[in-house]
Amino acid sequence: MKRLLLPVAALSILTLAGCANTSGYSGDVYSGNQAKTSQSVTYGTIVAVRPVQIQAESRAGGLLGSGGGAIIGGLLGNQVGGGSGRQLATVAGALGGAVAGTAAEDATNRVNALEMEIRRDDGSDIVVVQRADRQFQAGQRVRLIGSGGSVSVAPY
């Protein structure tokens, strides 16, 4: 029974570790407070595009990766040795598991994105980073929708 519990727990925690909502980084997704509000539209031309990644925030604040990793590492460490050696192996396994779980959760919550430098028609340059769910290239005309801290890029 103990040997069956470990793989099930590991799969459950790794599945839950990827629960960050990354759809908001898309130029095609609007938040609730953006709906039914007027937004400014300006036009421009893409000067440069480079691939980047966005590190999405975990809904659980990183607790699933580190906590789940610690539990799994502790369970694995507890399988080693006996007496005080088993206790040391359990602690070492829990610490190592927490570090590995945090790294796994961070990697799962990364989103491929594009950093686009855009020269607006008024001559000013801006940079917008958004999810790479569309193809954009230098020289392409685009619409800039929104203002301030919330601008999305859409094909013209």
FITIVEX-206400 format. One record per residue (C-alpha): residue in three letters; residue number from 1; x, z, y. Coordinates in steps of 0.05 Angstrom, whole numbers. Example, Ala and Ser with C-alpha at 12.3 -4.5 7.8 and 13.67 -1.06 7.14 Angstrom:
2
+------+-----+--------+--------+--------+
! type ! seq !     px !     pz !     py !
+------+-----+--------+--------+--------+
!  ALA !   1 !    246 !    156 !    -90 !
!  SER !   2 !    273 !    143 !    -21 !
+------+-----+--------+--------+--------+
//
This chain:
156
+------+-----+--------+--------+--------+
! type ! seq !     px !     pz !     py !
+------+-----+--------+--------+--------+
!  MET !   1 !      0 !      0 !      0 !
!  LYS !   2 !     57 !     18 !     48 !
!  ARG !   3 !     91 !    -49 !     36 !
!  LEU !   4 !     26 !    -87 !     53 !
!  LEU !   5 !     14 !    -47 !    117 !
!  LEU !   6 !     79 !    -67 !    150 !
!  PRO !   7 !     70 !   -143 !    150 !
!  VAL !   8 !     -2 !   -135 !    173 !
!  ALA !   9 !     18 !    -89 !    230 !
!  ALA !  10 !     75 !   -135 !    250 !
!  LEU !  11 !     30 !   -196 !    254 !
!  SER !  12 !    -24 !   -158 !    292 !
!  ILE !  13 !     24 !   -133 !    345 !
!  LEU !  14 !     59 !   -200 !    354 !
!  THR !  15 !     -9 !   -234 !    361 !
!  LEU !  16 !    -31 !   -184 !    414 !
!  ALA !  17 !     36 !   -189 !    451 !
!  GLY !  18 !     18 !   -258 !    476 !
!  CYS !  19 !    -44 !   -237 !    513 !
!  ALA !  20 !    -23 !   -253 !    584 !
!  ASN !  21 !    -73 !   -297 !    621 !
!  THR !  22 !    -31 !   -356 !    644 !
!  SER !  23 !    -86 !   -404 !    663 !
!  GLY !  24 !    -85 !   -380 !    735 !
!  TYR !  25 !    -18 !   -414 !    744 !
!  SER !  26 !    -50 !   -483 !    736 !
!  GLY !  27 !    -68 !   -527 !    795 !
!  ASP !  28 !   -134 !   -541 !    759 !
!  VAL !  29 !   -158 !   -469 !    755 !
!  TYR !  30 !   -189 !   -430 !    813 !
!  SER !  31 !   -197 !   -355 !    816 !
!  GLY !  32 !   -265 !   -324 !    828 !
!  ASN !  33 !   -250 !   -308 !    900 !
!  GLN !  34 !   -231 !   -380 !    915 !
!  ALA !  35 !   -298 !   -407 !    891 !
!  LYS !  36 !   -349 !   -421 !    945 !
!  THR !  37 !   -298 !   -414 !   1001 !
!  SER !  38 !   -271 !   -469 !   1045 !
!  GLN !  39 !   -199 !   -487 !   1035 !
!  SER !  40 !   -154 !   -530 !   1078 !
!  VAL !  41 !   -127 !   -596 !   1052 !
!  THR !  42 !    -63 !   -628 !   1075 !
!  TYR !  43 !    -25 !   -687 !   1048 !
!  GLY !  44 !     47 !   -698 !   1032 !
!  THR !  45 !     99 !   -732 !    988 !
!  ILE !  46 !    138 !   -698 !    933 !
!  VAL !  47 !    212 !   -698 !    951 !
!  ALA !  48 !    240 !   -664 !    888 !
!  VAL !  49 !    213 !   -635 !    823 !
!  ARG !  50 !    249 !   -589 !    775 !
!  PRO !  51 !    225 !   -552 !    713 !
!  VAL !  52 !    222 !   -476 !    718 !
!  GLN !  53 !    187 !   -420 !    682 !
!  ILE !  54 !    138 !   -368 !    708 !
!  GLN !  55 !    142 !   -299 !    677 !
!  ALA !  56 !     69 !   -279 !    669 !
!  GLU !  57 !     50 !   -206 !    673 !
!  SER !  58 !     26 !   -174 !    609 !
!  ARG !  59 !    -45 !   -146 !    611 !
!  ALA !  60 !    -20 !    -85 !    574 !
!  GLY !  61 !     40 !    -74 !    620 !
!  GLY !  62 !     91 !    -86 !    565 !
!  LEU !  63 !     65 !    -30 !    521 !
!  LEU !  64 !     46 !    -75 !    464 !
!  GLY !  65 !    115 !   -105 !    455 !
!  SER !  66 !    155 !    -42 !    463 !
!  GLY !  67 !    105 !      4 !    429 !
!  GLY !  68 !     91 !    -43 !    372 !
!  GLY !  69 !    164 !    -58 !    362 !
!  ALA !  70 !    180 !     16 !    361 !
!  ILE !  71 !    127 !     29 !    308 !
!  ILE !  72 !    150 !    -28 !    264 !
!  GLY !  73 !    224 !    -11 !    274 !
!  GLY !  74 !    210 !     62 !    258 !
!  LEU !  75 !    172 !     43 !    195 !
!  LEU !  76 !    229 !     -2 !    173 !
!  GLY !  77 !    281 !     51 !    190 !
!  ASN !  78 !    242 !    103 !    150 !
!  GLN !  79 !    252 !     60 !     88 !
!  VAL !  80 !    327 !     71 !     91 !
!  GLY !  81 !    366 !    130 !     62 !
!  GLY !  82 !    342 !    201 !     53 !
!  GLY !  83 !    344 !    268 !     90 !
!  SER !  84 !    377 !    268 !    158 !
!  GLY !  85 !    402 !    196 !    146 !
!  ARG !  86 !    330 !    174 !    140 !
!  GLN !  87 !    313 !    209 !    205 !
!  LEU !  88 !    371 !    175 !    241 !
!  ALA !  89 !    351 !    108 !    212 !
!  THR !  90 !    279 !    119 !    235 !
!  VAL !  91 !    301 !    135 !    306 !
!  ALA !  92 !    350 !     77 !    308 !
!  GLY !  93 !    297 !     30 !    280 !
!  ALA !  94 !    246 !     54 !    332 !
!  LEU !  95 !    294 !     43 !    390 !
!  GLY !  96 !    317 !    -25 !    364 !
!  GLY !  97 !    245 !    -45 !    351 !
!  ALA !  98 !    224 !    -25 !    422 !
!  VAL !  99 !    279 !    -69 !    452 !
!  ALA ! 100 !    264 !   -127 !    406 !
!  GLY ! 101 !    188 !   -120 !    418 !
!  THR ! 102 !    198 !   -121 !    493 !
!  ALA ! 103 !    241 !   -183 !    489 !
!  ALA ! 104 !    190 !   -218 !    444 !
!  GLU ! 105 !    133 !   -201 !    491 !
!  ASP ! 106 !    171 !   -226 !    551 !
!  ALA ! 107 !    188 !   -292 !    516 !
!  THR ! 108 !    115 !   -301 !    496 !
!  ASN ! 109 !     91 !   -291 !    567 !
!  ARG ! 110 !    134 !   -346 !    598 !
!  VAL ! 111 !     98 !   -408 !    624 !
!  ASN ! 112 !    130 !   -476 !    634 !
!  ALA ! 113 !    122 !   -495 !    707 !
!  LEU ! 114 !    145 !   -544 !    760 !
!  GLU ! 115 !    178 !   -526 !    826 !
!  MET ! 116 !    157 !   -581 !    874 !
!  GLU ! 117 !    189 !   -592 !    942 !
!  ILE ! 118 !    138 !   -628 !    985 !
!  ARG ! 119 !    146 !   -659 !   1053 !
!  ARG ! 120 !     79 !   -653 !   1089 !
!  ASP ! 121 !     55 !   -710 !   1133 !
!  ASP ! 122 !     70 !   -666 !   1194 !
!  GLY ! 123 !    144 !   -667 !   1174 !
!  SER ! 124 !    149 !   -595 !   1148 !
!  ASP ! 125 !    175 !   -580 !   1078 !
!  ILE ! 126 !    145 !   -530 !   1030 !
!  VAL ! 127 !    158 !   -511 !    957 !
!  VAL ! 128 !    101 !   -498 !    909 !
!  VAL ! 129 !    109 !   -473 !    837 !
!  GLN ! 130 !     52 !   -484 !    789 !
!  ARG ! 131 !     40 !   -492 !    715 !
!  ALA ! 132 !     68 !   -557 !    686 !
!  ASP ! 133 !      2 !   -583 !    660 !
!  ARG ! 134 !      6 !   -649 !    698 !
!  GLN ! 135 !     60 !   -700 !    709 !
!  PHE ! 136 !     88 !   -701 !    780 !
!  GLN ! 137 !    148 !   -741 !    804 !
!  ALA ! 138 !    189 !   -751 !    867 !
!  GLY ! 139 !    157 !   -801 !    914 !
!  GLN ! 140 !     86 !   -785 !    891 !
!  ARG ! 141 !     33 !   -773 !    944 !
!  VAL ! 142 !     -5 !   -707 !    934 !
!  ARG ! 143 !    -59 !   -664 !    964 !
!  LEU ! 144 !    -43 !   -591 !    981 !
!  ILE ! 145 !   -105 !   -549 !    973 !
!  GLY ! 146 !   -108 !   -479 !   1003 !
!  SER ! 147 !    -63 !   -443 !   1051 !
!  GLY ! 148 !    -14 !   -386 !   1056 !
!  GLY ! 149 !     -1 !   -352 !    990 !
!  SER ! 150 !    -50 !   -395 !    950 !
!  VAL ! 151 !    -34 !   -469 !    950 !
!  SER ! 152 !    -44 !   -517 !    892 !
!  VAL ! 153 !    -18 !   -588 !    886 !
!  ALA ! 154 !    -64 !   -643 !    862 !
!  PRO ! 155 !    -53 !   -718 !    855 !
!  TYR ! 156 !    -77 !   -759 !    915 !
+------+-----+--------+--------+--------+
//
